[in-house]
Amino acid sequence: MQKLKLENKVAVITGAGSGMGRSMAYLYAKEGAKVIAADLNLEGVESLLEEVREFPGDITPFKVDVSKRDEVESMLNAAVDTYGALNILINNAGIMDGMMPVGETTDDLWEKVLNINLSGVMFACRQAVNMMTDEGGGCIINTASVGGLNGCRAGAAYTASKFAVVGLTRNIGYMYATKGIRCNAICPGGIETNIGIGLRAPSQMGLEVAGKGMTLSPRMGSAEEVASVAVFLGSDESSFVNGTTITVDGGWTAF
């Protein structure tokens, strides 16, 4: 019988109500993890429960707004209260910005995107490293984007937020390596998820300019393909992978 990759690991996954986060929660439970599956859309998480009922792992739904520090802290505390530990944190929740170039970016849009995509990640990482240090180690996985590696895959706010997540990931990985904590980022390319909802009333200029690069992508990826990488990064198989980014884009950025 094949050994489970995440047996008895306790994980917190944000954005678990749909898309990549939902696939991550599903595969983590399949590989034996105990998961706090967090999302503002609690119904999306709860719909997972029947699907994973026969899996060796477990899922506990948790409603959270990652832009609110107190809710993020409660989410991480729930892992200890429910399962007795925190071994893995996956900061996956995020929103798009309508492809708005900087000249069209409003203060409200900037603050909303940065609060969710960056501040929420920092809140969770800050608490997690202290909890993991006390426990002798752990693993953090941040969902960044190819938009955090290139200048024209999204609008100004989203691009800035994801570049910052990549930098934060590298800093945490190096700073806490001797504490037994690994921190890596996944940079997905074009993935078939519902994050496109963030493109309501998009910038026509942004769509036109960024769209030129979209034509270079070999194909769209699936949420499951990204989730499989998250399983690898959360497992002992990636024990020497730290402070880096793994691009999951079918070769798009190789051009």
C-alpha positions as a Markdown table, in Angstrom:
| # | Residue | x | y | z |
|---|---|---|---|---|
| 1 | Met | 0.0 | 0.0 | 0.0 |
| 2 | Gln | 1.4 | 3.4 | -1.0 |
| 3 | Lys | 2.4 | 5.6 | 1.9 |
| 4 | Leu | 0.3 | 8.8 | 2.3 |
| 5 | Lys | 2.4 | 11.9 | 1.6 |
| 6 | Leu | 0.7 | 14.1 | 4.3 |
| 7 | Glu | -0.4 | 11.6 | 6.9 |
| 8 | Asn | -1.4 | 13.3 | 10.2 |
| 9 | Lys | -0.1 | 16.7 | 9.0 |
| 10 | Val | -2.3 | 19.6 | 10.1 |
| 11 | Ala | -2.8 | 22.2 | 7.4 |
| 12 | Val | -4.6 | 25.5 | 7.0 |
| 13 | Ile | -5.6 | 26.4 | 3.5 |
| 14 | Thr | -7.1 | 29.8 | 2.6 |
| 15 | Gly | -9.3 | 30.3 | -0.5 |
| 16 | Ala | -10.4 | 26.7 | -0.1 |
| 17 | Gly | -14.0 | 27.3 | -1.3 |
| 18 | Ser | -13.2 | 27.1 | -5.0 |
| 19 | Gly | -10.5 | 26.7 | -7.7 |
| 20 | Met | -7.0 | 25.9 | -6.6 |
| 21 | Gly | -7.7 | 26.1 | -2.9 |
| 22 | Arg | -10.5 | 23.7 | -3.1 |
| 23 | Ser | -8.4 | 21.2 | -5.1 |
| 24 | Met | -5.6 | 21.6 | -2.5 |
| 25 | Ala | -7.9 | 20.9 | 0.4 |
| 26 | Tyr | -9.3 | 17.8 | -1.5 |
| 27 | Leu | -5.8 | 16.4 | -2.3 |
| 28 | Tyr | -4.5 | 17.2 | 1.2 |
| 29 | Ala | -7.3 | 15.2 | 2.7 |
| 30 | Lys | -6.8 | 12.4 | 0.2 |
| 31 | Glu | -3.1 | 12.2 | 1.3 |
| 32 | Gly | -4.0 | 12.0 | 5.0 |
| 33 | Ala | -3.9 | 15.6 | 6.1 |
| 34 | Lys | -6.2 | 17.2 | 8.7 |
| 35 | Val | -7.3 | 20.5 | 7.1 |
| 36 | Ile | -8.7 | 23.8 | 8.2 |
| 37 | Ala | -10.3 | 24.7 | 4.9 |
| 38 | Ala | -10.9 | 28.5 | 5.1 |
| 39 | Asp | -12.8 | 30.8 | 2.8 |
| 40 | Leu | -15.1 | 33.8 | 2.9 |
| 41 | Asn | -17.5 | 31.5 | 0.9 |
| 42 | Leu | -18.2 | 28.9 | 3.6 |
| 43 | Glu | -20.7 | 27.0 | 1.4 |
| 44 | Gly | -18.0 | 26.3 | -1.1 |
| 45 | Val | -15.9 | 24.6 | 1.6 |
| 46 | Glu | -18.8 | 22.7 | 3.1 |
| 47 | Ser | -19.6 | 21.2 | -0.3 |
| 48 | Leu | -16.2 | 19.4 | 0.0 |
| 49 | Leu | -17.2 | 17.4 | 3.0 |
| 50 | Glu | -19.2 | 14.7 | 1.3 |
| 51 | Glu | -16.5 | 14.3 | -1.4 |
| 52 | Val | -13.7 | 13.6 | 1.2 |
| 53 | Arg | -15.8 | 11.6 | 3.6 |
| 54 | Glu | -14.0 | 8.3 | 2.8 |
| 55 | Phe | -10.6 | 9.8 | 2.7 |
| 56 | Pro | -8.0 | 9.1 | 5.4 |
| 57 | Gly | -7.7 | 12.9 | 6.1 |
| 58 | Asp | -10.2 | 15.3 | 7.5 |
| 59 | Ile | -11.6 | 18.8 | 6.6 |
| 60 | Thr | -13.0 | 21.4 | 9.0 |
| 61 | Pro | -14.6 | 24.4 | 7.2 |
| 62 | Phe | -13.8 | 27.9 | 8.6 |
| 63 | Lys | -15.1 | 31.2 | 7.5 |
| 64 | Val | -12.5 | 33.9 | 7.2 |
| 65 | Asp | -11.8 | 37.3 | 5.6 |
| 66 | Val | -8.0 | 37.2 | 5.2 |
| 67 | Ser | -7.8 | 41.0 | 5.0 |
| 68 | Lys | -8.8 | 41.1 | 8.7 |
| 69 | Arg | -5.9 | 40.3 | 11.1 |
| 70 | Asp | -8.1 | 39.0 | 14.0 |
| 71 | Glu | -9.9 | 36.6 | 11.7 |
| 72 | Val | -6.6 | 35.3 | 10.3 |
| 73 | Glu | -5.3 | 34.7 | 13.8 |
| 74 | Ser | -8.5 | 32.9 | 14.8 |
| 75 | Met | -8.2 | 30.7 | 11.8 |
| 76 | Leu | -4.6 | 29.6 | 12.7 |
| 77 | Asn | -5.6 | 29.1 | 16.3 |
| 78 | Ala | -8.5 | 26.9 | 15.1 |
| 79 | Ala | -5.9 | 24.4 | 13.7 |
| 80 | Val | -4.4 | 23.9 | 17.2 |
| 81 | Asp | -7.8 | 23.9 | 18.9 |
| 82 | Thr | -9.2 | 21.4 | 16.5 |
| 83 | Tyr | -6.3 | 19.2 | 15.6 |
| 84 | Gly | -3.6 | 20.0 | 18.1 |
| 85 | Ala | -0.9 | 21.5 | 15.8 |
| 86 | Leu | -0.1 | 23.6 | 12.8 |
| 87 | Asn | 2.3 | 21.9 | 10.4 |
| 88 | Ile | 1.4 | 23.5 | 7.0 |
| 89 | Leu | 0.0 | 26.9 | 6.0 |
| 90 | Ile | -1.1 | 27.6 | 2.5 |
| 91 | Asn | -1.9 | 31.2 | 1.7 |
| 92 | Asn | -4.0 | 30.8 | -1.4 |
| 93 | Ala | -6.8 | 33.3 | -1.2 |
| 94 | Gly | -6.5 | 36.2 | -3.6 |
| 95 | Ile | -8.4 | 38.5 | -6.0 |
| 96 | Met | -7.7 | 40.0 | -9.4 |
| 97 | Asp | -7.8 | 43.7 | -10.3 |
| 98 | Gly | -9.5 | 44.0 | -13.6 |
| 99 | Met | -6.3 | 44.4 | -15.5 |
| 100 | Met | -6.2 | 48.1 | -14.4 |
| 101 | Pro | -3.0 | 49.9 | -15.4 |
| 102 | Val | -1.6 | 52.3 | -12.8 |
| 103 | Gly | -3.3 | 55.3 | -14.4 |
| 104 | Glu | -6.7 | 53.7 | -13.9 |
| 105 | Thr | -6.1 | 52.2 | -10.5 |
| 106 | Thr | -8.3 | 53.8 | -7.8 |
| 107 | Asp | -7.3 | 54.1 | -4.1 |
| 108 | Asp | -10.1 | 51.7 | -3.2 |
| 109 | Leu | -9.0 | 49.0 | -5.7 |
| 110 | Trp | -5.3 | 49.3 | -4.7 |
| 111 | Glu | -6.2 | 48.9 | -1.0 |
| 112 | Lys | -8.6 | 46.0 | -1.6 |
| 113 | Val | -6.1 | 44.0 | -3.7 |
| 114 | Leu | -3.1 | 44.7 | -1.4 |
| 115 | Asn | -5.1 | 44.0 | 1.7 |
| 116 | Ile | -6.2 | 40.5 | 0.5 |
| 117 | Asn | -3.3 | 39.5 | -1.6 |
| 118 | Leu | -0.4 | 40.8 | 0.5 |
| 119 | Ser | -1.5 | 41.9 | 4.0 |
| 120 | Gly | -3.5 | 38.8 | 4.5 |
| 121 | Val | -0.5 | 36.7 | 3.6 |
| 122 | Met | 1.7 | 38.6 | 6.0 |
| 123 | Phe | -0.8 | 38.3 | 8.9 |
| 124 | Ala | -0.9 | 34.6 | 8.5 |
| 125 | Cys | 2.9 | 34.1 | 8.0 |
| 126 | Arg | 3.7 | 36.3 | 11.0 |
| 127 | Gln | 1.6 | 34.2 | 13.3 |
| 128 | Ala | 2.5 | 30.9 | 11.7 |
| 129 | Val | 6.3 | 31.3 | 12.0 |
| 130 | Asn | 5.9 | 31.9 | 15.7 |
| 131 | Met | 3.6 | 28.9 | 16.2 |
| 132 | Met | 5.9 | 26.7 | 14.0 |
| 133 | Thr | 9.0 | 27.9 | 15.8 |
| 134 | Asp | 7.5 | 26.7 | 19.1 |
| 135 | Glu | 6.7 | 23.4 | 17.5 |
| 136 | Gly | 10.2 | 22.9 | 16.0 |
| 137 | Gly | 9.3 | 23.6 | 12.4 |
| 138 | Gly | 6.7 | 23.7 | 9.7 |
| 139 | Cys | 6.0 | 24.6 | 6.1 |
| 140 | Ile | 4.4 | 27.7 | 4.5 |
| 141 | Ile | 3.3 | 27.8 | 0.8 |
| 142 | Asn | 2.2 | 31.0 | -0.7 |
| 143 | Thr | 0.2 | 31.2 | -4.0 |
| 144 | Ala | 1.9 | 33.9 | -6.0 |
| 145 | Ser | 1.6 | 34.1 | -9.8 |
| 146 | Val | 3.5 | 34.5 | -13.0 |
| 147 | Gly | 2.1 | 38.0 | -12.5 |
| 148 | Gly | 4.6 | 38.2 | -9.7 |
| 149 | Leu | 7.5 | 37.4 | -12.0 |
| 150 | Asn | 6.5 | 39.5 | -15.1 |
| 151 | Gly | 5.3 | 43.0 | -15.6 |
| 152 | Cys | 2.3 | 42.4 | -17.8 |
| 153 | Arg | 0.2 | 39.5 | -16.8 |
| 154 | Ala | -2.3 | 41.6 | -14.8 |
| 155 | Gly | -3.0 | 45.1 | -13.6 |
| 156 | Ala | -0.8 | 47.3 | -11.4 |
| 157 | Ala | -2.3 | 46.3 | -8.0 |
| 158 | Tyr | -2.3 | 42.6 | -8.6 |
| 159 | Thr | 1.2 | 42.6 | -10.1 |
| 160 | Ala | 2.6 | 44.6 | -7.2 |
| 161 | Ser | 0.9 | 42.3 | -4.7 |
| 162 | Lys | 2.3 | 39.2 | -6.2 |
| 163 | Phe | 5.8 | 40.5 | -6.7 |
| 164 | Ala | 5.7 | 41.4 | -2.9 |
| 165 | Val | 4.5 | 37.9 | -2.1 |
| 166 | Val | 7.5 | 36.4 | -3.9 |
| 167 | Gly | 9.8 | 38.7 | -2.0 |
| 168 | Leu | 8.1 | 37.9 | 1.3 |
| 169 | Thr | 8.4 | 34.2 | 0.6 |
| 170 | Arg | 12.1 | 34.4 | -0.1 |
| 171 | Asn | 12.7 | 36.5 | 3.0 |
| 172 | Ile | 10.8 | 34.1 | 5.3 |
| 173 | Gly | 12.5 | 31.1 | 3.7 |
| 174 | Tyr | 15.9 | 32.4 | 4.5 |
| 175 | Met | 15.2 | 34.0 | 7.8 |
| 176 | Tyr | 13.6 | 30.9 | 9.3 |
| 177 | Ala | 15.5 | 28.1 | 7.7 |
| 178 | Thr | 17.5 | 27.3 | 10.8 |
| 179 | Lys | 14.2 | 27.2 | 12.8 |
| 180 | Gly | 13.0 | 24.2 | 10.7 |
| 181 | Ile | 10.5 | 26.3 | 8.7 |
| 182 | Arg | 10.4 | 26.2 | 4.9 |
| 183 | Cys | 8.5 | 28.8 | 2.9 |
| 184 | Asn | 8.0 | 28.5 | -0.9 |
| 185 | Ala | 5.7 | 30.1 | -3.5 |
| 186 | Ile | 3.8 | 28.6 | -6.3 |
| 187 | Cys | 3.5 | 30.8 | -9.4 |
| 188 | Pro | 0.6 | 29.5 | -11.5 |
| 189 | Gly | 0.1 | 30.6 | -15.1 |
| 190 | Gly | -3.3 | 30.6 | -16.8 |
| 191 | Ile | -5.5 | 28.3 | -14.7 |
| 192 | Glu | -9.1 | 27.4 | -15.2 |
| 193 | Thr | -10.6 | 28.9 | -11.9 |
| 194 | Asn | -13.2 | 31.5 | -11.0 |
| 195 | Ile | -10.6 | 34.2 | -10.2 |
| 196 | Gly | -11.7 | 35.8 | -13.5 |
| 197 | Ile | -14.7 | 37.1 | -11.5 |
| 198 | Gly | -12.3 | 39.9 | -10.6 |
| 199 | Leu | -12.4 | 41.0 | -14.2 |
| 200 | Arg | -15.8 | 42.7 | -14.0 |
| 201 | Ala | -15.7 | 46.0 | -15.8 |
| 202 | Pro | -12.1 | 45.5 | -16.7 |
| 203 | Ser | -9.7 | 48.0 | -18.2 |
| 204 | Gln | -9.9 | 47.8 | -22.0 |
| 205 | Met | -6.3 | 49.1 | -22.2 |
| 206 | Gly | -5.2 | 46.5 | -19.7 |
| 207 | Leu | -6.9 | 43.7 | -21.5 |
| 208 | Glu | -5.5 | 44.7 | -24.9 |
| 209 | Val | -1.9 | 45.0 | -23.7 |
| 210 | Ala | -1.8 | 42.0 | -21.4 |
| 211 | Gly | -3.8 | 40.0 | -23.9 |
| 212 | Lys | -0.8 | 40.1 | -26.2 |
| 213 | Gly | 1.1 | 37.9 | -23.7 |
| 214 | Met | -1.8 | 35.6 | -23.1 |
| 215 | Thr | -1.5 | 34.3 | -26.7 |
| 216 | Leu | 1.9 | 32.9 | -25.8 |
| 217 | Ser | 0.6 | 30.4 | -23.2 |
| 218 | Pro | 0.7 | 26.9 | -24.6 |
| 219 | Arg | -2.5 | 25.9 | -22.8 |
| 220 | Met | -4.6 | 26.5 | -19.7 |
| 221 | Gly | -3.8 | 24.5 | -16.6 |
| 222 | Ser | -6.2 | 22.9 | -14.1 |
| 223 | Ala | -6.6 | 23.6 | -10.4 |
| 224 | Glu | -5.6 | 19.9 | -9.8 |
| 225 | Glu | -2.2 | 20.4 | -11.5 |
| 226 | Val | -1.4 | 23.3 | -9.1 |
| 227 | Ala | -2.7 | 21.4 | -6.1 |
| 228 | Ser | -0.4 | 18.5 | -6.9 |
| 229 | Val | 2.6 | 20.9 | -6.5 |
| 230 | Ala | 1.2 | 22.1 | -3.2 |
| 231 | Val | 1.1 | 18.4 | -2.0 |
| 232 | Phe | 4.8 | 18.1 | -3.0 |
| 233 | Leu | 5.8 | 21.3 | -1.2 |
| 234 | Gly | 3.9 | 20.3 | 1.9 |
| 235 | Ser | 5.4 | 16.8 | 2.0 |
| 236 | Asp | 8.8 | 15.5 | 3.3 |
| 237 | Glu | 9.8 | 14.9 | -0.4 |
| 238 | Ser | 10.5 | 18.7 | -0.7 |
| 239 | Ser | 12.6 | 18.9 | 2.5 |
| 240 | Phe | 15.4 | 20.7 | 0.8 |
| 241 | Val | 13.2 | 23.1 | -1.2 |
| 242 | Asn | 13.1 | 26.5 | 0.6 |
| 243 | Gly | 12.8 | 30.2 | -0.2 |
| 244 | Thr | 12.0 | 29.7 | -3.8 |
| 245 | Thr | 9.2 | 29.8 | -6.4 |
| 246 | Ile | 7.9 | 27.0 | -8.5 |
| 247 | Thr | 6.4 | 28.1 | -11.8 |
| 248 | Val | 3.4 | 26.1 | -12.9 |
| 249 | Asp | 2.5 | 27.5 | -16.3 |
| 250 | Gly | 3.0 | 24.8 | -18.9 |
| 251 | Gly | 6.1 | 26.6 | -20.2 |
| 252 | Trp | 4.5 | 30.0 | -20.7 |
| 253 | Thr | 7.3 | 32.0 | -19.0 |
| 254 | Ala | 10.0 | 30.0 | -20.7 |
| 255 | Phe | 9.3 | 32.0 | -23.9 |
